[in-house]
Amino acid sequence: MNPSPGTTVVIPTHKRRESVRRALLSLAQQTVPAGEYEVVVSVDGSDDGTDEMLAGLQVPYRLRTVSGPQRGRAHACNAAIAVAEGEVTVILDDDMEVVPEFVARHRSHHPAGSRLCVMGAVPIELGPSSSPLVRYMGTKFNQHLKRLAEPDHEFATRDFYSGNTSIRTEVVREVGGYDESFTAYGNEDVDLSLRLQAAGVQLGYDPEAMARQGFDKDLPAVLRDNREKGNTAVVLARAHPEVFPTLRLARPWDGSRPWLAVRALLLAAGRHLRALPNAVFALLRGLERLGAGRQPLFYRAALDYAFWAGVEEAVRESSSDGDLDRLAGELRRGPLDLLLQRQH
């Protein structure tokens, strides 16, 4: 009987066969012996041949799969964590390619009894052929990674991501894993970090536990993600009302007055025309094709609108009180009011 591996790498995936294949091949090049880690891929409702690819892939480490109907990233991660045999679990997104020291670096942070959750670096690589959208997203996120690497950085609520994160398996199970009520994109990882910290787990960052991120989404996909992230930000605020002041939701009017007035007009129209966000997304895609993406402010405004359209939808469909009720009122402010920046 083979001994249990020291580390389990969990990879949730949905319809990204080639991306997850590259991630698995990069994991075959680790500095630690292949017997010291396993990989569990959790296939979340994919019908693109992912299961067949996994069945035929030859790698030196133990590769296992769990599959089921699409239920979201949180459920997919939990399904893999439930069968993990390693003392340490590393959660890795399916669009990552890891460095040879990846498993060793994560493992080094988790001796027996430790209560630490460590994020590894996930840079988006940029080059001369990178599209304006990839350049915008990569520049923004890579700047975030630089802030995390500063010696005196203090972790804020919105700093956390779990696309390259490790923790002792017993600890993540102790807090119940991910909250599966987060079925849409975003914020399931922030929710997990808040529950981990409430259980006495410290957050850390190791830039050398690196997984390079392959960013291949187009503008419609990014807009859809940001709209869903607005939805799930409201879900997060309901679950953890105490952290509302630290969320983006607490600052709905960050931005220039002209843009805020335009956004308020679009949000107001969307209350009567539920299909409006999709029409705006189509218009933005057309503007991008005409070259608007050469101006970084174009993407900033587009993603900002998508996020707040998602927030507006989520608060509209509920009877919240407290901070979310006040937010709903703020979002109903008229464009002229915002243009003049009257204070309430």
Buried (B, 14 or more C-beta within 10 A) or exposed (E): EEEEBBBBBBBBBBBBBBBBBBBBEBBBEBEBEBEBBBBBBBBBBBEBEBBEBBEEBEEEBBBBBBBEEBBBBBBBBBBBBEBBBBBBBBBBBBBBBBBBBBBBBBBBBBEEEBBBBBBBBBBBEBEEEBBBBBBBBBEBBBEEBEEBEEEEEEBEBBBBBBBBBBBBBEBBBBBEBBBBBBBBBBBBBBBBBBBBBEEEBEBBBBBEBBBBBBBEBEBBEBBBBBBBBBBBBBBBBBBBBEBBEEBBBBEBEEBEEEBBBBBBBBBBEBEEEEEBBBEBBEEBBEBBEEEBBEEEEBBBBBBBBBBBBBBBBBBBEEEBEEBBEBBBEBBBBEBEBBBEEEEE
